[in-house]
Amino acid sequence: MDIPIEKIKELRERTGAGVLDCKKALQSSSGHVDKAIQELRKQGIAKAEKKLMRKTEEGTIQSYIHPGSRLGVLVELNCETDFVAKTDDFNKLSKDIAMQIAASNPVAISRQHVGEEIVQREVSIYKTQMENSGKPETIIEKIIEGKLNKFFKEVCLLEQPFVKDSNVSVEEHIKTFIAKLGENISIKRFARFRIGEQ
């Protein structure tokens, strides 16, 4: 199938993918740009998964001050090389992450970073809610597991819906940049400050 150069250009502008990748994605999606974007996103995430074990010791510290200067964020975003750390794409991603933290107030980067006492407190609350439900123990355990997963999606930065596109998580958003830049990227730490809060 012949793909018009205009469509390849459009797809390239919207995704940042290479010309050949854009052409293949359009051919496999019968020329539909939106389907081709989904195809490229899947490929990019697959490529990004392979890079996740690489060390990230370069990067940047990004700040974000919300209008009114009553809320601020500092975030350390790491990559593999100083070269990538200085790119516009990496800088854009670090700003996106800082804005995400300001908007959604995460407790931790991932599930592994949530304190055990917080998890136990949540489980205890869910068990209390279920006490007089009359449901079997196995069902109660599944309900608690579901509630806990929902809790993690609300408080873990990587699992939260990305503020600029709620169809993807923050982790998926980062993986598109991993695929685009060809390096592993990780969030090392963050701090969120609001006037009057401890």
Contact map, one row per residue, 1 for C-alpha under 8 A:
111000000000000000000000001001000000000000000000000000000000000000000000000000000000000000000000000000000000000000000000000000000000000000000000000000000000000000000000000000000000000000000000000000
111100000000000000000000001000000000000000000000000000000000000000000000000000000000000000000000000000000000000000000000000000000000000000000000000000000000000000000000000000000000000000000000000000
111110110000000000000010011000100000000000000000000000000000000000000000000000000000000000000000000000000000000000000000000000000000000000000000000000000000000000000000000000000000000000000000000000
011111110000000000000000000000000000000000000000000000000000000000000000000000000000000000000000000000000000000000000000000000000000000000000000000000000000000000000000000000000000000000000000000000
001111111000000000000000000000000000000000000000000000000000000000000000000000000000000000000000000000000000000000000000000000000000000000000000000000000000000000000000000000000000000000000000000000
000111111100000000000000000000000000000000000000000000000000000000000000000000000000000000000000000000000000000000000000000000000000000000000000000000000000000000000000000000000000000000000000000000
001111111110000000000000000000101000000000000000000000000000000000000000000000000000000000000000000000000000000000000000000000000000000000000000000000000000000000000000000000000000000000000000000000
001111111111000000100110010000000000000000000000000000000000000000000000000000000000000000000000000000000000000000000000000000000000000000000000000000000000000000000000000000000000000000000000000000
000011111111100000100000000000000000000000000000000000000000000000000000000000000000000000000000000000000000000000000000000000000000000000000000000000000000000000000000000000000000000000000000000000
000001111111110000000000000000000000000000000000000000000000000000000000000000000000000000000000000000000000000000000000000000000000000000000000000000000000000000000000000000000000000000000000000000
000000111111111110000100000000001001100000000000000000000000000000000000000000000000000000000000000000000000000000000000000000000000000000000000000000000000000000000000000000000000000000000000000000
000000011111111111100100000000000000000000000000000000000000000000000000000000000000000000000000000000000000000000000000000000000000000000000000000000000000000000000000000000000000000000000000000000
000000001111111100000000000000000000000000000000000000000000000000000000000000000000000000000000000000000000000000000000000000000000000000000000000000000000000000000000000000000000000000000000000000
000000000111111100000000000000000000000000000000000000000000000000000000000000000000000000000000000000000000000000000000000000000000000000000000000000000000000000000000000000000000000000000000000000
000000000011111110000000000000000000100000000000000000000000000000000000000000000000000000000000000000000000000000000000000000000000000000000000000000000000000000000000000000000000000000000000000000
000000000011111111000000000000000000000000000000000000000000000000000000000000000000000000000000000000000000000000000000000000000000000000000000000000000000000000000000000000000001000000000000000000
000000000011001111101100000000000000000100000000000000000000000000000000000000000000000000000000000000000000000000000000000000000000000000000000000000000000000000000000000000000001000000000000000000
000000000001000111111100000000000000000000000000000000000000000000000000000000000000000000000000000000000000000000000000000000000000000000000000000000000000000000000000000000000000000000000000000000
000000011001000011111110000000000000000000000000000000000000000000000000000000000000000000000000000000000000000000000000000000000000000000000000000000000000000000000000000000000000000000000000000000
000000000000000001111111000000000000000000000000000000000000000000000000000000000000000000000000000000000000000000000000000000000000000000000000000000000000000000000000000000000000000000000000000000
000000000000000011111111100000000000000100000000000000000000000000000000000000000000000000000000000000000000000000000000000000000000000000000000000000000000000000000000000000000000000000000000000000
000000010011000011111111110000000001000100000000000000000000000000000000000000000000000000000000000000000000000000000000000000000000000000000000000000000000000000000000000000000000000000000000000000
001000010000000000111111111000000000000000000000000000000000000000000000000000000000000000000000000000000000000000000000000000000000000000000000000000000000000000000000000000000000000000000000000000
000000000000000000011111111100000000000000000000000000000000000000000000000000000000000000000000000000000000000000000000000000000000000000000000000000000000000000000000000000000000000000000000000000
000000000000000000001111111110000001101100000000000000000000000000000000000000000000000000000000000000000000000000000000000000000000000000000000000000000000000000000000000000000000000000000000000000
001000010000000000000111111111111011000000000000000000000000000000000000000000000000000000000000000000000000000000000000000000000000000000000000000000000000000000000000000000000000000000000000000000
111000000000000000000011111111100000000000000000000000000000000000000000000000000000000000000000000000000000000000000000000000000000000000000000000000000000000000000000000000000000000000000000000000
000000000000000000000001111111100001000000000000000000000000000000000000000000000000000000000000000000000000000000000000000000000000000000000000000000000000000000000000000000000000000000000000000000
000000000000000000000000111111111011001000000000000000000000000000000000000000000000000000000000000000000000000000000000000000000000000000000000000000000000000000000000000000000000000000000000000000
100000000000000000000000011111110000000000000000000000000000000000000000000000000000000000000000000000000000000000000000000000000000000000000000000000000000000000000000000000000000000000000000000000
001000100000000000000000011111111001000000000000000000000000000000000000000000000000000000000000000000000000000000000000000000000000000000000000000000000000000000000000000000000000000000000000000000
000000000000000000000000010011111111000000000000000000000000000000000000000000000000000000000000000000000000000000000000000000000000000000000000000000000000000000000000000000000000000000000000000000
000000100010000000000000010010111111100000000000000000000000000000000000000000000000000000000000000000000000000000000000000000000000000000000000000000000000000000000000000000000000000000000000000000
000000000000000000000000000000011111110000000000000000000000000000000000000000000000000000000000000000000000000000000000000000000000000000000000000000000000000000000000000000000000000000000000000000
000000000000000000000000010010011111111000000000000000000000000000000000000000000000000000000000000000000000000000000000000000000000000000000000000000000000000000000000000000000000000000000000000000
000000000010000000000100110110111111111100000000000000000000000000000000000000000000000000000000000000000000000000000000000000000000000000000000000000000000000000000000000000000000000000000000000000
000000000010001000000000100000001111111110000000000000000000000000000000000000000000000000000000000000000000000000000000000000000000000000000000000000000000000000000000000000000000000000000000000000
000000000000000000000000000000000111111111000000000000000000000000000000000000000000000000000000000000000000000000000000000000000000000000000000000000000000000000000000000000000000000000000000000000
000000000000000000000000100010000011111111100000000000000000000000000000000000000000000000000000000000000000000000000000000000000000000000000000000000000000000000000000000000000000000000000000000000
000000000000000010001100100000000001111111110000000000000000000000000000000000000000000000000000000000000000000000000000000000000000000000000000000000000000000000000000000000000000000000000000000000
000000000000000000000000000000000000111111111000000000000000000000000000000000000000000000000000000000000000000000000000000000000000000000000000000000000000000000000000000000010000000000000000000000
000000000000000000000000000000000000011111111100000000000000000000000000000000000000000000000000000000000000000000000000000000000000000000000000000000000000000000000000000000000000000000000000000000
000000000000000000000000000000000000001111111110000000000000000000000000000000000000000000000000000000000000000000000000000000000000000000000000000000000000000000000000000000000000000000000000000000
000000000000000000000000000000000000000111111111000000000000000000000000000000000000000000000000000000000000000000000000000000000000000000000000000000000000000000000000000000110011000000000000000000
000000000000000000000000000000000000000011111111100000000000000000000000000000000000000000000000000000000000000000000000000000000000000000000000000000000000000000000000000100110010000000000000000000
000000000000000000000000000000000000000001111111110000000000000000000000000000000000000000000000000000000000000000000000000000000000000000000000000000000000000000000000000000000000000000000000000000
000000000000000000000000000000000000000000111111111000000000000000000000000000000000000000000000000000000000000000000000000000000000000000000000000000000000000000000000000000000010000000000000000000
000000000000000000000000000000000000000000011111111100000000000000000000000000000000000000000000000000000000000000000000000000000000000000000000000000000000000000000000000000110110010100000000000000
000000000000000000000000000000000000000000001111111100000000000000000000000000000000000000000000000000000000000000000000000000000000000000000000000000000000000000000000000000100000000000000000000000
000000000000000000000000000000000000000000000111111110000000000000000000000000000000000000000000000000000000000000000000000000000000000000000000000000000000000000000000000000000000000000000000000000
000000000000000000000000000000000000000000000011111111000000000000000000000000000000000000000000000000000000000000000000000000000000000000000000000000000000000000000000000000000100011100000000000000
000000000000000000000000000000000000000000000001111111000000000000000000000000000000000000000000000000000000000000000000000000000000000000000000000000000000000000000000000000000000000110000000000000
000000000000000000000000000000000000000000000000011111100000000000000000000000000000000000000000000000000000000000000000000000000000000000000000000000000000000000000000000000000000000100000000000000
000000000000000000000000000000000000000000000000001111110000000000000000000000010000000000000000000000000000000000000000000000000000000000000000000000000000000000000000000000000000000100000000000000
000000000000000000000000000000000000000000000000000011111000000000000000000000110000000000000000000000000000000000000000000000000000000000000000000000000000000000000000000000000000000100000000000000
000000000000000000000000000000000000000000000000000001111110000000000000000001111000000000000000000000000000000000000000000000000000000000000000000000000000000000000000000000000000000111000000000000
000000000000000000000000000000000000000000000000000000111110000000000000000001111000000000000000000000000000000000000000000000000000000000000000000000000000000000000000000000000000000000000000000000
000000000000000000000000000000000000000000000000000000011111000000000000000001111100100000000000000000000000000000000000000000000000000000000000000000000000000000000000000000000000000000000000000000
000000000000000000000000000000000000000000000000000000011111100000000000000111111101100000000000000000000000000000000000000000000000000000000000000000000000000000000000000000000000000000000000000000
000000000000000000000000000000000000000000000000000000000111110000000000000111000000100000000100000000000000000000000000000000000000000000000000000000000000000000000000000000000000000000000000000000
000000000000000000000000000000000000000000000000000000000011111000000000011110000000000000000100000000000000000000000000000000000000000000000000000000000000000000000000000000000000000000000000000000
000000000000000000000000000000000000000000000000000000000001111100000000011110000000000000000110010000000000000000000000000000000000000000000000000000000000000000000000000000000000000000000000000000
000000000000000000000000000000000000000000000000000000000000111110000001111000000000000000000010010000000000000000000000000000000000000000000000000000000000000000000000000000000000000000000000000000
000000000000000000000000000000000000000000000000000000000000011111000001110000000000000000000010011001000000000000000000000000000000000000000000000000000000000000000000000000000000000000000000000000
000000000000000000000000000000000000000000000000000000000000001111101111100000000000000000000000000000000000000000000000000000000000000000000000000000000000000000000000000000000000000000000000000000
000000000000000000000000000000000000000000000000000000000000000111111111000000000000000000000000000001000000000000000000000000000000000000000000000000000000000000000000000000000000000000000000000000
000000000000000000000000000000000000000000000000000000000000000011111110000000000000000000000000000000000000000000000000000000000000000000000000000000000000000000000000000000000000000000000000000000
000000000000000000000000000000000000000000000000000000000000000001111110000000000000000000000000000000000000000000000000000000000000000000000000000000000000000000000000000000000000000000000000000000
000000000000000000000000000000000000000000000000000000000000000011111111000000000000000000000000000000000000000000000000000000000000000000000000000000000000000000000000000000000000000000000000000000
000000000000000000000000000000000000000000000000000000000000000011111111000000000000000000000000000000000000000000000000000000000000000000000000000000000000000000000000000000000000000000000000011000
000000000000000000000000000000000000000000000000000000000000000011111111100000000000000000000000000001000000000000000000000000000000000000000000000000000000000000000000000000000000000000000001111000
000000000000000000000000000000000000000000000000000000000000001111001111110000000000000000000000000001000000000000000000000000000000000000000000000000000000000000000000000000000000000000000001110000
000000000000000000000000000000000000000000000000000000000000001110000011111000000000000000000000011011000000000000000000000000000000000000000000000000000000000000000000000000000000000000000111100000
000000000000000000000000000000000000000000000000000000000000111100000001111100000000000000000000010000000000000000000000000000000000000000000000000000000000000000000000000000000000000000000111000000
000000000000000000000000000000000000000000000000000000000000111000000000111110000000000000000100110000000000000000000000000000000000000000000000000000000000000000000000000000000000000000111110000000
000000000000000000000000000000000000000000000000000000000011110000000000011111000000000000000000000000000000000000000000000000000000000000000000000000000000000000000000000000000000000000111100000000
000000000000000000000000000000000000000000000000000000000011110000000000001111100000000000000100000000000000000000000000000000000000000000000000000000000000000000000000000000000000000011111000000000
000000000000000000000000000000000000000000000000000000011111000000000000000111110000100000000000000000000000000000000000000000000000000000000000000000000000000000000000000000000000000011110000000000
000000000000000000000000000000000000000000000000000000111110000000000000000011111101100000000000000000000000000000000000000000000000000000000000000000000000000000000000000000000000001111000000000000
000000000000000000000000000000000000000000000000000001111110000000000000000001111101000000000000000000000000000000000000000000000000000000000000000000000000000000000000000000000000001110000000000000
000000000000000000000000000000000000000000000000000000011110000000000000000000111111100000000000000000000000000000000000000000000000000000000000000000000000000000000000000000000000000000000000000000
000000000000000000000000000000000000000000000000000000000110000000000000000000111111110000000000000000000000000000000000000000000000000000000000000000000000000000000000000000000000000000000000000000
000000000000000000000000000000000000000000000000000000000000000000000000000000001111111000000000000000000000000000000000000000000000000000000000000000000000000000000000000000000000000000000000000000
000000000000000000000000000000000000000000000000000000000010000000000000000000111111111001000000000000000000000000000000000000000000000000000000000000000000000000000000000000000000101000000000000000
000000000000000000000000000000000000000000000000000000000111000000000000000001101111111001100000000000000000000000000000000000000000000000000000000000000000000000000000000000000000000000000000000000
000000000000000000000000000000000000000000000000000000000000000000000000000000000111111101100000000000000000000000000000000000000000000000000000000000000000000000000000000000000000000000000000000000
000000000000000000000000000000000000000000000000000000000000000000000000000000000011111111100000000000000000000000000000000000000000000000000000000000000000000000000000000000000000000000000000000000
000000000000000000000000000000000000000000000000000000000000000000000000000000000000011111110000000000000000000000000000000000000000000000000000000000000000000000000000000000000000000000000000000000
000000000000000000000000000000000000000000000000000000000000000000000000000000000000001111111000000000000000000000000000000000000000000000000000000000000000000000000000000000001000100000000000000000
000000000000000000000000000000000000000000000000000000000000000000000000000000000001111111111100000000000000000000000000000000000000000000000000000000000000000000000000000000001000000000000000000000
000000000000000000000000000000000000000000000000000000000000000000000000000000000000111111111110000000000000000000000000000000000000000000000000000000000000000000000000000000000000000000000000000000
000000000000000000000000000000000000000000000000000000000000000000000000000000000000000111111111000000000000000000000000000000000000000000000000000000000000000000000000000000000000000000000000000000
000000000000000000000000000000000000000000000000000000000000000000000000000000000000000011111111100000000000000000000000000000000000000000000000000000000000000000000000000001001000000000000000000000
000000000000000000000000000000000000000000000000000000000001110000000000001010000000000001111111110000000000000000000000000000000000000000000000000000000000000000000000000000000000000000000000000000
000000000000000000000000000000000000000000000000000000000000011100000000000000000000000000111111111000000000000000000000000000000000000000000000000000000000000000000000000000000000000000000000000000
000000000000000000000000000000000000000000000000000000000000000000000000000000000000000000011111111100000000000000000000000000000000000000000000000000000000000000000000000000000000000000000000000000
000000000000000000000000000000000000000000000000000000000000000000000000001000000000000000001111111110000000000000000000000000000000000000000000000000000000000000000000010000000000000000000000000000
000000000000000000000000000000000000000000000000000000000000011100000000111000000000000000000111111111000000000000000000000000000000000000000000000000000000000000000000000000000000000000000000000000
000000000000000000000000000000000000000000000000000000000000000100000000100000000000000000000011111111100000000000000000000000000000000000000000000000000000000000000000000000000000000000000000000000
000000000000000000000000000000000000000000000000000000000000000000000000000000000000000000000001111111111000000000000000000000000000000000000000000000000000000001100000000000000000000000000000000000
000000000000000000000000000000000000000000000000000000000000000000000000100000000000000000000000111111111100000000000000000000000000000000000000000000000000100000000000000000000000000000000001000000
000000000000000000000000000000000000000000000000000000000000000101000011100000000000000000000000011111111000000000000000000000000000000000000000000000000000000000000000000000000000000000000001000000
000000000000000000000000000000000000000000000000000000000000000000000000000000000000000000000000001111111000000000000000000000000000000000000000000000000000000000100000000000000000000000000000000000
000000000000000000000000000000000000000000000000000000000000000000000000000000000000000000000000000111111100000000000000000000000000000000000000000000000000000000000000000000000000000000000000000000
000000000000000000000000000000000000000000000000000000000000000000000000000000000000000000000000000111111110000000000000000000000000000000000000000000000010000000000000000000000000000000000001000000
000000000000000000000000000000000000000000000000000000000000000000000000000000000000000000000000000010011111100000000000000000000000000000000000000000000111100000000000000000000000000000000000000000
000000000000000000000000000000000000000000000000000000000000000000000000000000000000000000000000000000001111100001000000000000000000000000000000000000000011100000000000000000000000000000000000000000
000000000000000000000000000000000000000000000000000000000000000000000000000000000000000000000000000000000111111011000000000000000000000000000000000000000011100000000000000000000000000000000000000000
000000000000000000000000000000000000000000000000000000000000000000000000000000000000000000000000000000000111111010000000000000000000000000000000000000000001110000000000000000000000000000101000000000
000000000000000000000000000000000000000000000000000000000000000000000000000000000000000000000000000000000001111111000000000000000000000000000000000000000001111000000000000000000000000000000000000000
000000000000000000000000000000000000000000000000000000000000000000000000000000000000000000000000000000000001111111000000000000000000000000000000000000010001000000000000000000000000000000000000000000
000000000000000000000000000000000000000000000000000000000000000000000000000000000000000000000000000000000000011111000000000000000000000000000000000000000000000000000000000000000000000000000000000000
000000000000000000000000000000000000000000000000000000000000000000000000000000000000000000000000000000000001111111100000000000000000000000000000000000000000000000000000000000000000000000000000000000
000000000000000000000000000000000000000000000000000000000000000000000000000000000000000000000000000000000011011111110110000000000000000000000000000000000001000000000000000000000000000000000000000000
000000000000000000000000000000000000000000000000000000000000000000000000000000000000000000000000000000000000000011111110000000000000000000000000000000000000000000000000000000000000000000000000000000
000000000000000000000000000000000000000000000000000000000000000000000000000000000000000000000000000000000000000001111111000000000000000000000000000000000000000000000000000000000000000000000000000000
000000000000000000000000000000000000000000000000000000000000000000000000000000000000000000000000000000000000000000111111100000000000000000000000000000000000000000000000000000000000000000000000000000
000000000000000000000000000000000000000000000000000000000000000000000000000000000000000000000000000000000000000001111111110000000000000000000000000000000000000000000000000000000000000000000000000000
000000000000000000000000000000000000000000000000000000000000000000000000000000000000000000000000000000000000000001111111111000000000000000000000000100000000000000000000000000000000000000000000000000
000000000000000000000000000000000000000000000000000000000000000000000000000000000000000000000000000000000000000000011111111100000000000000000000000000000000000000000000000000000000000000000000000000
000000000000000000000000000000000000000000000000000000000000000000000000000000000000000000000000000000000000000000001111111110000000000000000000000000000000000000000000000000000000000000000000000000
000000000000000000000000000000000000000000000000000000000000000000000000000000000000000000000000000000000000000000000111111111000000000000000000000100000000000000000000000000000000000000000000000000
000000000000000000000000000000000000000000000000000000000000000000000000000000000000000000000000000000000000000000000011111111100000000000000001000100000000000000000000000000000000000000000000000000
000000000000000000000000000000000000000000000000000000000000000000000000000000000000000000000000000000000000000000000001111111110000000000000000000000000000000000000000000000000000000000000000000000
000000000000000000000000000000000000000000000000000000000000000000000000000000000000000000000000000000000000000000000000111111111000000000000000000000000000000000000000000000000000000000000000000000
000000000000000000000000000000000000000000000000000000000000000000000000000000000000000000000000000000000000000000000000011111111100000000000001001000000000000000000000000000000000000000000000000000
000000000000000000000000000000000000000000000000000000000000000000000000000000000000000000000000000000000000000000000000001111111110000000010001000000000000000000000000000000000000000000000000000000
000000000000000000000000000000000000000000000000000000000000000000000000000000000000000000000000000000000000000000000000000111111110000000000000000000000000000000000000000000000000000000000000000000
000000000000000000000000000000000000000000000000000000000000000000000000000000000000000000000000000000000000000000000000000011111111100000000000000000000000000000000000000000000000000000000000000000
000000000000000000000000000000000000000000000000000000000000000000000000000000000000000000000000000000000000000000000000000001111111101000010000000000000000000000000000000000000000000000000000000000
000000000000000000000000000000000000000000000000000000000000000000000000000000000000000000000000000000000000000000000000000000111111110000000000000000000000000000000000000000000000000000000000000000
000000000000000000000000000000000000000000000000000000000000000000000000000000000000000000000000000000000000000000000000000000001111110000000000000000000000000000000000000000000000000000000000000000
000000000000000000000000000000000000000000000000000000000000000000000000000000000000000000000000000000000000000000000000000000001111111000000000000000000000000000000000000000000000000000000000000000
000000000000000000000000000000000000000000000000000000000000000000000000000000000000000000000000000000000000000000000000000000000011111100000000000000000000000000000000000000000000000000000000000000
000000000000000000000000000000000000000000000000000000000000000000000000000000000000000000000000000000000000000000000000000000000100111110110000000000000000000000000000000000000000000000000000000000
000000000000000000000000000000000000000000000000000000000000000000000000000000000000000000000000000000000000000000000000000000000000011111110000000000000000000000000000000000000000000000000000000000
000000000000000000000000000000000000000000000000000000000000000000000000000000000000000000000000000000000000000000000000000000000000001111111000000000000000000000000000000000000000000000000000000000
000000000000000000000000000000000000000000000000000000000000000000000000000000000000000000000000000000000000000000000000000000000000000111111100000000000000000000000000000000000000000000000000000000
000000000000000000000000000000000000000000000000000000000000000000000000000000000000000000000000000000000000000000000000000000000000001111111110000000000000000000000000000000000000000000000000000000
000000000000000000000000000000000000000000000000000000000000000000000000000000000000000000000000000000000000000000000000000000100100001111111111000000000000000000000000000000000000000000000000000000
000000000000000000000000000000000000000000000000000000000000000000000000000000000000000000000000000000000000000000000000000000000000000011111111100000000000000000000000000000000000000000000000000000
000000000000000000000000000000000000000000000000000000000000000000000000000000000000000000000000000000000000000000000000000000000000000001111111110000000000000000000000000000000000000000000000000000
000000000000000000000000000000000000000000000000000000000000000000000000000000000000000000000000000000000000000000000000000000000000000000111111111000000000000000000000000000000000000000000000000000
000000000000000000000000000000000000000000000000000000000000000000000000000000000000000000000000000000000000000000000000001001100000000000011111111100000000000000000000000000000000000000000000000000
000000000000000000000000000000000000000000000000000000000000000000000000000000000000000000000000000000000000000000000000000000000000000000001111111110000000000000000000000000000000000000000000000000
000000000000000000000000000000000000000000000000000000000000000000000000000000000000000000000000000000000000000000000000000000000000000000000111111111000000000000000000000000000000000000000000000000
000000000000000000000000000000000000000000000000000000000000000000000000000000000000000000000000000000000000000000000000000001000000000000000011111111100000000000000000000000000000000000000000000000
000000000000000000000000000000000000000000000000000000000000000000000000000000000000000000000000000000000000000000000010011000000000000000000001111111110000000000000000000000000000000000000000000000
000000000000000000000000000000000000000000000000000000000000000000000000000000000000000000000000000000000000000000000000000000000000000000000000111111111000000000000000000000000000000000000000000000
000000000000000000000000000000000000000000000000000000000000000000000000000000000000000000000000000000000000000000000000000000000000000000000000011111111100000000000000000000000000000000000000000000
000000000000000000000000000000000000000000000000000000000000000000000000000000000000000000000000000000000000000000000000000000000000000000000000001111111110000000000000000000000000000000000000000000
000000000000000000000000000000000000000000000000000000000000000000000000000000000000000000000000000000000000001000000000000000000000000000000000000111111111001000000000000000000000000000000000000000
000000000000000000000000000000000000000000000000000000000000000000000000000000000000000000000000000000000000000000000000000000000000000000000000000011111111101110000000000000000000000000000000000000
000000000000000000000000000000000000000000000000000000000000000000000000000000000000000000000000000000000100000000000000000000000000000000000000000001111111101100000000000000000000000000000000000000
000000000000000000000000000000000000000000000000000000000000000000000000000000000000000000000000000000001111000000000000000000000000000000000000000000111111101100000000000000000000000000000000000000
000000000000000000000000000000000000000000000000000000000000000000000000000000000000000000000000000000000111111001000000000000000000000000000000000000011111111100000000000000000000000000000000000000
000000000000000000000000000000000000000000000000000000000000000000000000000000000000000000000000000010000111110000000000000000000000000000000000000000001111111100000000010000000000000000000000000000
000000000000000000000000000000000000000000000000000000000000000000000000000000000000000000000000000000000000110000000000000000000000000000000000000000000001111100000000111000000000000000000000000000
000000000000000000000000000000000000000000000000000000000000000000000000000000000000000000000000000000000000010000000000000000000000000000000000000000011111111110000000111000000000000000000000000000
000000000000000000000000000000000000000000000000000000000000000000000000000000000000000000000000000000000000000000000000000000000000000000000000000000001111111111000000110000000000000000000000000000
000000000000000000000000000000000000000000000000000000000000000000000000000000000000000000000000000000000000000000000000000000000000000000000000000000001000001111101111110000000000000000000000000000
000000000000000000000000000000000000000000000000000000000000000000000000000000000000000000000000000100000000000000000000000000000000000000000000000000000000000111111111110010000000000000000000000000
000000000000000000000000000000000000000000000000000000000000000000000000000000000000000000000000000100100000000000000000000000000000000000000000000000000000000011111100000000000000000000000000000000
000000000000000000000000000000000000000000000000000000000000000000000000000000000000000000000000000000000000000000000000000000000000000000000000000000000000000001111100000000000000000000000000000000
000000000000000000000000000000000000000000000000000000000000000000000000000000000000000000000000000000000000000000000000000000000000000000000000000000000000000011111111000000000000000000000000000000
000000000000000000000000000000000000000000000000000000000000000000000000000000000000000000000000000000000000000000000000000000000000000000000000000000000000000011111111100000000000000000000000000000
000000000000000000000000000000000000000000000000000000000000000000000000000000000000000000000000000000000000000000000000000000000000000000000000000000000000000011001111100000000000000000000000000000
000000000000000000000000000000000000000000000000000000000000000000000000000000000000000000000000000000000000000000000000000000000000000000000000000000000000000011001111110110000000000000000000000000
000000000000000000000000000000000000000000000000000000000000000000000000000000000000000000000000000000000000000000000000000000000000000000000000000000000000011111000111111110000000000000000000000000
000000000000000000000000000000000000000000000000000000000000000000000000000000000000000000000000100000000000000000000000000000000000000000000000000000000000111111000001111111000000000000000000000000
000000000000000000000000000000000000000000000000000000000000000000000000000000000000000000000000000000000000000000000000000000000000000000000000000000000000011000000000111111100000000000000000000000
000000000000000000000000000000000000000000001000000000000000000000000000000000000000000000000000000000000000000000000000000000000000000000000000000000000000000000000001111111110000000000000000000000
000000000000000000000000000000000000000000000000000000000000000000000000000000000000000000000000000000000000000000000000000000000000000000000000000000000000000001000001111111111000000000000000000000
000000000000000000000000000000000000000000000000000000000000000000000000000000000000000000001000000000000000000000000000000000000000000000000000000000000000000000000000011111111100000010000000000000
000000000000000000000000000000000000000000011001100000000000000000000000000000000000000000000000000000000000000000000000000000000000000000000000000000000000000000000000001111111110000010000000000000
000000000000000000000000000000000000000010011001000000000000000000000000000000000000000000000000000000000000000000000000000000000000000000000000000000000000000000000000000111111111000000000000000000
000000000000000000000000000000000000000000000000000000000000000000000000000000000000000011001000000000000000000000000000000000000000000000000000000000000000000000000000000011111111110010000000000000
000000000000000000000000000000000000000000000001001000000000000000000000000000000000000000000000000000000000000000000000000000000000000000000000000000000000000000000000000001111111111110000000000000
000000000000000000000000000000000000000000011011000000000000000000000000000000000000000000000000000000000000000000000000000000000000000000000000000000000000000000000000000000111111111000000000000000
000000000000000110000000000000000000000000010000000000000000000000000000000000000000000000000000000000000000000000000000000000000000000000000000000000000000000000000000000000011111110000000000000000
000000000000000000000000000000000000000000000000000000000000000000000000000000000001000010000000000000000000000000000000000000000000000000000000000000000000000000000000000000001111111000000000000000
000000000000000000000000000000000000000000000001001000000000000000000000000000000000000000000000000000000000000000000000000000000000000000000000000000000000000000000000000000001111111100000000000000
000000000000000000000000000000000000000000000000001000000000000000000000000000110001000000000000000000000000000000000000000000000000000000000000000000000000000000000000000000000110111110000000000000
000000000000000000000000000000000000000000000001001111110000000000000000000000110000000000000000000000000000000000000000000000000000000000000000000000000000000000000000000000000100011111000000000000
000000000000000000000000000000000000000000000000000100010000000000000000000011110000000000000000000000000000000000000000000000000000000000000000000000000000000000000000000001101100001111100000000000
000000000000000000000000000000000000000000000000000000010000000000000000000011100000000000000000000000000000000000000000000000000000000000000000000000000000000000000000000000000000000111110000000000
000000000000000000000000000000000000000000000000000000000000000000000000001111000000000000000000000000000000100000000000000000000000000000000000000000000000000000000000000000000000000011111100000000
000000000000000000000000000000000000000000000000000000000000000000000000001111000000000000000000000000000000000000000000000000000000000000000000000000000000000000000000000000000000000001111100000000
000000000000000000000000000000000000000000000000000000000000000000000000001110000000000000000000000000000000100000000000000000000000000000000000000000000000000000000000000000000000000000111110000000
000000000000000000000000000000000000000000000000000000000000000000000000111100000000000000000000000000000000000000000000000000000000000000000000000000000000000000000000000000000000000000111111000000
000000000000000000000000000000000000000000000000000000000000000000000000111000000000000000000000000000000000000000000000000000000000000000000000000000000000000000000000000000000000000000001111100000
000000000000000000000000000000000000000000000000000000000000000000000011110000000000000000000000000011001000000000000000000000000000000000000000000000000000000000000000000000000000000000000111110000
000000000000000000000000000000000000000000000000000000000000000000000011100000000000000000000000000000000000000000000000000000000000000000000000000000000000000000000000000000000000000000000011111010
000000000000000000000000000000000000000000000000000000000000000000000111000000000000000000000000000000000000000000000000000000000000000000000000000000000000000000000000000000000000000000000001111110
000000000000000000000000000000000000000000000000000000000000000000000110000000000000000000000000000000000000000000000000000000000000000000000000000000000000000000000000000000000000000000000000111110
000000000000000000000000000000000000000000000000000000000000000000000000000000000000000000000000000000000000000000000000000000000000000000000000000000000000000000000000000000000000000000000000011111
000000000000000000000000000000000000000000000000000000000000000000000000000000000000000000000000000000000000000000000000000000000000000000000000000000000000000000000000000000000000000000000000111111
000000000000000000000000000000000000000000000000000000000000000000000000000000000000000000000000000000000000000000000000000000000000000000000000000000000000000000000000000000000000000000000000000111
